[in-house]
Amino acid sequence: MNQWQWLQIIWAAGVLILAVGALTSYRLNWRTSIRYALIWAGIFLAVTLFIDIVK
């Protein structure tokens, strides 16, 4: 793992934090919020793995 991959992981974590923060502003219940957060995490994981495979 090189220095740029760590940067991508940090960036993805930051974006996920922003997405979770935006979802909390809708005042959804915890179950829905966790489900949406896991969906976003899956999307970012899939995109990251796809980019890694293509390289």
Contacts in CASP RR format, 6 or more apart in sequence:
PFRMAT RR
TARGET T0000
AUTHOR 0000-0000-0000
METHOD contacts of the structure
MODEL  1
MNQWQWLQIIWAAGVLILAVGALTSYRLNWRTSIRYALIWAGIFLAVTLF
IDIVK
8 48 0 8 1.000
12 44 0 8 1.000
12 48 0 8 1.000
15 44 0 8 1.000
16 37 0 8 1.000
16 40 0 8 1.000
16 41 0 8 1.000
16 44 0 8 1.000
19 37 0 8 1.000
19 40 0 8 1.000
20 33 0 8 1.000
20 37 0 8 1.000
20 40 0 8 1.000
23 33 0 8 1.000
23 36 0 8 1.000
23 37 0 8 1.000
24 33 0 8 1.000
28 36 0 8 1.000
END
